[in-house]
Amino acid sequence: WTIHVDTAIRRGVEAASAGGGRVAFLRVPCMEQSIVSLVNAQARNNPSRVAAFNAILEDVSAELPMVSTLPLDDVLCPGGEPVGQVDGEAVRFDGVHLTDSGAQLVWTWLDAELQAMDLKPT
């Protein structure tokens, strides 16, 4: 699994940076998908699996100078616990996908991060 994911990420970086561009990964946050969902939540909800994926992102980022990693997990799961609400509004409607309020939270944070890195969204 690790080799497969690492290889896929590196191929994506190669394609995305082919014209000299930079790549910014967002670390995957914790998730609390319902176990009665149509999609198997086992891997998504497993903190060890999420940490393993994020470790691959960090390893690739450390090795390739055109790659940076941003801590989305710290925004949506500070201390490993999911943020439930911001200003009284739910952040995720199903434990995985962002609500409008959650998307606004992430975009505000991401815009500031990219500007600080001089990687402005287009």
Solvent accessible surface area in square Angstrom, and as a share of the most:
residue,aa,sasa,rsa
1,W,123,0.43
2,T,76,0.44
3,I,144,0.73
4,H,132,0.59
5,V,17,0.10
6,D,33,0.17
7,T,50,0.29
8,A,51,0.40
9,I,23,0.12
10,R,71,0.26
11,R,167,0.61
12,G,39,0.38
13,V,4,0.03
14,E,128,0.58
15,A,78,0.60
16,A,66,0.51
17,S,15,0.09
18,A,87,0.68
19,G,85,0.82
20,G,66,0.64
21,G,33,0.32
22,R,119,0.43
23,V,19,0.11
24,A,39,0.30
25,F,28,0.12
26,L,64,0.32
27,R,50,0.18
28,V,35,0.20
29,P,13,0.08
30,C,28,0.17
31,M,36,0.16
32,E,110,0.49
33,Q,12,0.05
34,S,57,0.37
35,I,159,0.80
36,V,130,0.75
37,S,44,0.29
38,L,188,0.94
39,V,84,0.48
40,N,111,0.57
41,A,7,0.05
42,Q,138,0.61
43,A,47,0.36
44,R,79,0.29
45,N,45,0.23
46,N,61,0.31
47,P,105,0.66
48,S,82,0.53
49,R,98,0.36
50,V,18,0.10
51,A,58,0.45
52,A,40,0.31
53,F,60,0.25
54,N,14,0.07
55,A,50,0.39
56,I,8,0.04
57,L,7,0.03
58,E,63,0.28
59,D,78,0.40
60,V,0,0.00
61,S,20,0.13
62,A,93,0.72
63,E,108,0.48
64,L,43,0.21
65,P,124,0.78
66,M,64,0.28
67,V,9,0.05
68,S,21,0.14
69,T,26,0.15
70,L,8,0.04
71,P,36,0.23
72,L,20,0.10
73,D,28,0.15
74,D,80,0.42
75,V,28,0.16
76,L,5,0.02
77,C,7,0.04
78,P,71,0.45
79,G,87,0.83
80,G,50,0.48
81,E,121,0.54
82,P,42,0.26
83,V,35,0.20
84,G,51,0.49
85,Q,117,0.52
86,V,47,0.27
87,D,142,0.74
88,G,57,0.55
89,E,95,0.43
90,A,46,0.35
91,V,1,0.00
92,R,28,0.10
93,F,142,0.59
94,D,53,0.28
95,G,18,0.18
96,V,23,0.13
97,H,91,0.41
98,L,61,0.30
99,T,30,0.17
100,D,133,0.69
101,S,34,0.22
102,G,0,0.00
103,A,32,0.25
104,Q,115,0.51
105,L,47,0.24
106,V,12,0.07
107,W,143,0.50
108,T,82,0.48
109,W,42,0.15
110,L,19,0.09
111,D,52,0.27
112,A,61,0.47
113,E,52,0.23
114,L,18,0.09
115,Q,94,0.42
116,A,92,0.72
117,M,44,0.20
118,D,106,0.55
119,L,33,0.17
120,K,120,0.51
121,P,65,0.41
122,T,185,1.08
